[in-house]
Amino acid sequence: MYWNPFAEKMSERELQEYQLKKLRQTVEIAYRYSPFYRELYKKENIEPSDIKSLDDITKFPFVKKQDLRDNYPFGLFAIPLSQIVRLHASSGTTGKPTVTGYTEGDLELWTESLTRGLYSAGVRKEDVMQIAYGYGLFTGGLGFHYAGEKIGATVVPISSGNTQRQLDLMRDFGSTVFACTPSYMIYIAEYAEKAGLSIQGDTKLKIGFFGAEPWSEETRKRIEDKTGIEAINVYGTSEIGGPVVTECYAKSGIHFWGDIYIIEIINPETGEQLEPGEKGELVVTVLGKEGMPMIRWRTGDITAMIAEKCECGRAHPRIDRIMGRSDDMFVIRGVNVFPSQVEYALMLLPEVAEHYQIILERDEKGIDSMIVQVEINPDYSKDYSSQDRLRELESRVAEHLRTHLNVRPRVEILEPETLPRFEGKAKRVQDKRRL
Ligand code: DLL
């Protein structure tokens, strides 16, 4: 059941005692060796010795994406480059890329965290693990690679793309575990169906690890129904390592290992800590990260802490599915909308497929509109072959979205295979108001 029984079976109290000790050390190292942190803390007039209890973490300022950009490329590092053994970087769609540097110890910490997660979801050394996350500066491929090898599974480092080959190897190698973005899994399942291959019947696949982008509970159901596998949520950001934490077999929230991370949920406007169950921004402190310390890192991701204990019995903190990034949220006619809410509502309707996109426009009078384009589920194409029936479906979907979002979009139902497919992170929103 446990990869690391000693750590995974720690009680809440043991975890808190350990966290306090590690937090002091982590802040001390950052203060002493990272010019960025020293300056940040001096400005606020605080010192590592100010940490007397875990609550004192709130005295320390947050670190934000802008801090990484302003200090590009290595300004947050606490260690000379000679001890950094690997660099990763985000693609930097909005501004300079953000860079992360890892010491050997940091890579071990990252691997330990993900290995525990994979094991808790059921991966064992007998498994064949096909990794269809991108390898390279993106952390997905290599993160899974090292964790899979650590467990002793047979790793297939195929990277993303080349869908026919993914399916050939899945069948020929007998892959039992698969890792990719949820949007790529949806595409693979669709591709397999068209090629006359049943993932359930013709392959040995049993578990998939999907993350790196928001996806809904309804999408989980669709992936599981189509493929017969267990779809597990995996989360992380390059700044805190890469893919670092997952759900366990119970699939009811993501476990953050309390001996490696301190997590907080804050009100993104005021910075105040929120109670379990309240939705806010996830803030992560990585305990013992050496190369680039991450203390009170504002992830930008919206979620909530889950108070109840998981059925797996672990006392480590757990978070809900990520709704999306606060900067993915858009405002349309005064209403806040997350793309994941649109996905959730759409996936409740069997008539539509998993492929959708959201277009935001502004007319010459300055009035905004939201257009949701979604493909029809091929199983229903025949029922909606007349224009009248299609218009009727469009207005039904628009009304359904209105009840979920509080704003009525224009809906366009498209033919199968007309919208883009994605091999990595999907791009669902085109905000033409900003162009
Ligand atoms: O996406 C790391 C990763 C790789 C996670 C593979 C999971 C699997 P970044 O490219 O730095 O790192 O992007 C991090 O992706 O802040 C979230 O907004 C989003 N994200 C990651 N996992 C999830 C998830 C990787 N399970 C950003 N659900 C994060 C929702 C996710 N969003």
Boltz pocket constraint, residues with backbone or C-beta under 6 A from the ligand:
constraints:
  - pocket:
      binder: B
      contacts: [[A, 90], [A, 133], [A, 139], [A, 140], [A, 210], [A, 211], [A, 212], [A, 213], [A, 214], [A, 215], [A, 233], [A, 234], [A, 235], [A, 236], [A, 237], [A, 238], [A, 239], [A, 242], [A, 243], [A, 244], [A, 299], [A, 300], [A, 301], [A, 321], [A, 322], [A, 323], [A, 324], [A, 325]]
      max_distance: 6.0
